[in-house]
Amino acid sequence: MLRETIRSLAEAKIAPHAAAVDEEGRFPREALDALVASDLHAVHVPEEYGGAGADALATVIVIEEVARVCGSSSLIPAVNKLGSLPVILSGSEDLKKKYLGPLAKGDAMFSYALSEPDAGSDAAGMKTKAVRDGDFWVLNGVKRWITNAGESEYYTVMAVTDPTKRSKGISAFVVEKSDEGVSFGAPEKKLGIKGSPTREVYLDNVRIPADRMIGEEGTGFATAMKTLDHTRITIAAQAIGIAQGALDYAKGYVQERKQFGKPIGDFQGVQFMLADMAMKLEAARQLTYAAAAKSERLDGDLTFFGAAAKCFASDVAMEVTTDAVQLLGGYGYTRDYPVERMMRDAKITQIYEGTNQVQRIVMARNLP
Ligand SMILES: Cc1cc2nc3c(=O)[nH]c(=O)nc-3n(C[C@H](O)[C@H](O)[C@H](O)COP(=O)(O)OP(=O)(O)OC[C@H]3O[C@@H](n4cnc5c(N)ncnc54)[C@H](O)[C@@H]3O)c2cc1C
């Protein structure tokens, strides 16, 4: 029922704008409005904080169905979970009440600010600092590549509170867009997900009350990594959604397009390509759903499964979308058809929330 609801909403209200959002590189406002109107913009927020209380699998289905029509728009529910999960996992009751309510209502979005210009895969090498000053913390630094920066009201920001302790000297904070000293860089000019703003976040003497710290001092990096265990599964969902969109389009196209006097779908070479695409995609989906169940149950092997789902599904998405372009021939290579956008959008899923090389490091360290 959930899938039917989100699919019909995505097809009616999000798909018609996907090409323009990509072409114009603009935020998918229509998608945000439609998702908020149906309470599907941040479904993971627990009911006790005014949310829909969707479990990890339901959240995956929402993201998957939005991504099937528009990769950029799927980052609305995905990043709302990424940004707010540190608060849900480790925040005080007061922080949860203050920040999850507006998120659930659709009055605010939440971003996640871990990466920096010189700290990507080695996120613990961050330089952003937070220094205690009485009942306040003062933050200074630059966060880079922050999805939905400028659009989100709230930001989970990881910062060094004790430089002698590396990852154990990092703490997490909620920073608000309206806090004095917060500003944003120009939107990055990207290959894909062009409708999802990616900007630097500048923190210039941002003075915030001490109770904005998420969890205990020095636990921020652990919270950031625990968050990724859960949210890499949402990136896997985005990947399978984009790939499904490309497969669905290619499946229809091969029945229409005729060469040598018959539909190209009648050729066994084409049929075998479609069979491989569907097979790999279904394997990725099953792994993602299994990982989502583990996320919900907090299973001990979640770290492996989260990394495996993200890595496998994103590699499959890149293959499937590239093959979809191939199946459309020259037409697939143009912006007149959606599969080239899907191929460009798929690429990011191999890079963010840890590159697929990093996922393999995580898997190797957490072999089941
Ligand atoms: C569009 C977009 C949106 C993003 N959104 C966010 C966001 O909302 N919040 C956020 O905090 N970050 C975000 N990121 C950042 C993203 O997570 C990083 O780009 C990613 O983790 C890689 O870091 P890097 O770009 O510095 O690459 P690097 O770490 O410099 O990596 C470069 C290459 O080296 C490889 N490499 C590095 N170390 C190793 C190793 N030990 N072994 C093998 N290979 C290695 C990598 O796999 C990669 O191929 C986003 C990035 C993009 C492009």
The ligand as a Tripos MOL2 file, in Angstrom:
@<TRIPOS>MOLECULE
LIG
   53    58     1     0     0
SMALL
NO_CHARGES

@<TRIPOS>ATOM
      1 C1         27.1320   15.4830   -4.4080 C.3       1 LIG1
      2 C2         27.7700   15.1790   -3.0890 C.ar      1 LIG1
      3 C3         27.0170   15.2560   -1.9290 C.ar      1 LIG1
      4 C4         27.6140   15.0040   -0.6900 C.ar      1 LIG1
      5 N1         26.8720   15.1730    0.4600 N.ar      1 LIG1
      6 C5         27.4960   15.1360    1.6700 C.ar      1 LIG1
      7 C6         26.8000   15.4980    2.8660 C.ar      1 LIG1
      8 O1         25.6090   15.8180    2.8490 O.2       1 LIG1
      9 N2         27.4850   15.5050    4.0370 N.ar      1 LIG1
     10 C7         28.8030   15.1800    4.1120 C.ar      1 LIG1
     11 O2         29.3590   15.2220    5.2170 O.2       1 LIG1
     12 N3         29.4940   14.8030    2.9970 N.ar      1 LIG1
     13 C8         28.8680   14.7810    1.7880 C.ar      1 LIG1
     14 N4         29.5640   14.4480    0.6370 N.ar      1 LIG1
     15 C9         30.9790   14.1020    0.7420 C.3       1 LIG1
     16 C10        31.2850   12.6640    0.3730 C.3       1 LIG1
     17 O3         30.8760   11.7980    1.3960 O.3       1 LIG1
     18 C11        32.8020   12.5900    0.0730 C.3       1 LIG1
     19 O4         32.9870   13.2290   -1.1700 O.3       1 LIG1
     20 C12        33.3100   11.1750    0.0490 C.3       1 LIG1
     21 O5         33.3020   10.6220    1.3290 O.3       1 LIG1
     22 C13        34.7430   11.0910   -0.5320 C.3       1 LIG1
     23 O6         35.5840   12.0400    0.0300 O.3       1 LIG1
     24 P1         36.4970   12.9520   -0.9400 P.3       1 LIG1
     25 O7         35.6000   13.5550   -1.9430 O.co2     1 LIG1
     26 O8         37.3110   13.8670   -0.0950 O.co2     1 LIG1
     27 O9         37.4400   11.9270   -1.7030 O.3       1 LIG1
     28 P2         38.8350   11.3320   -1.1890 P.3       1 LIG1
     29 O10        38.6990   10.8400    0.1990 O.co2     1 LIG1
     30 O11        39.8990   12.3320   -1.4900 O.co2     1 LIG1
     31 O12        38.9870   10.0830   -2.1590 O.3       1 LIG1
     32 C14        39.5240   10.1710   -3.4810 C.3       1 LIG1
     33 C15        39.6850    8.7440   -4.0050 C.3       1 LIG1
     34 O13        40.6260    8.0280   -3.1810 O.3       1 LIG1
     35 C16        40.0480    6.8210   -2.7250 C.3       1 LIG1
     36 N5         40.5360    6.5100   -1.3960 N.ar      1 LIG1
     37 C17        40.6800    7.3460   -0.3250 C.ar      1 LIG1
     38 N6         41.1540    6.6770    0.7280 N.ar      1 LIG1
     39 C18        41.3120    5.3860    0.3400 C.ar      1 LIG1
     40 C19        41.7760    4.1950    0.9840 C.ar      1 LIG1
     41 N7         42.1340    4.1780    2.2570 N.pl3     1 LIG1
     42 N8         41.7990    3.0430    0.2500 N.ar      1 LIG1
     43 C20        41.4120    3.0270   -1.0530 C.ar      1 LIG1
     44 N9         40.9580    4.1140   -1.7030 N.ar      1 LIG1
     45 C21        40.9150    5.2780   -1.0160 C.ar      1 LIG1
     46 C22        38.5450    7.0970   -2.7140 C.3       1 LIG1
     47 O14        37.7950    5.8920   -2.7560 O.3       1 LIG1
     48 C23        38.3830    7.9360   -3.9690 C.3       1 LIG1
     49 O15        38.3060    7.0940   -5.0850 O.3       1 LIG1
     50 C24        28.9650   14.6390   -0.6150 C.ar      1 LIG1
     51 C25        29.7210   14.5440   -1.7960 C.ar      1 LIG1
     52 C26        29.1440   14.8300   -3.0180 C.ar      1 LIG1
     53 C27        30.0020   14.7750   -4.2630 C.3       1 LIG1
@<TRIPOS>BOND
     1     1     2 1
     2     2     3 ar
     3     2    52 ar
     4     3     4 ar
     5     4     5 ar
     6     4    50 ar
     7     5     6 ar
     8     6     7 ar
     9     6    13 1
    10     7     8 2
    11     7     9 ar
    12     9    10 ar
    13    10    11 2
    14    10    12 ar
    15    12    13 ar
    16    13    14 ar
    17    14    15 1
    18    14    50 ar
    19    15    16 1
    20    16    17 1
    21    16    18 1
    22    18    19 1
    23    18    20 1
    24    20    21 1
    25    20    22 1
    26    22    23 1
    27    23    24 1
    28    24    25 2
    29    24    26 1
    30    24    27 1
    31    27    28 1
    32    28    29 2
    33    28    30 1
    34    28    31 1
    35    31    32 1
    36    32    33 1
    37    33    34 1
    38    33    48 1
    39    34    35 1
    40    35    36 1
    41    35    46 1
    42    36    37 ar
    43    36    45 ar
    44    37    38 ar
    45    38    39 ar
    46    39    40 ar
    47    39    45 ar
    48    40    41 1
    49    40    42 ar
    50    42    43 ar
    51    43    44 ar
    52    44    45 ar
    53    46    47 1
    54    46    48 1
    55    48    49 1
    56    50    51 ar
    57    51    52 ar
    58    52    53 1
@<TRIPOS>SUBSTRUCTURE
     1 LIG1         1 GROUP 0 **** ****
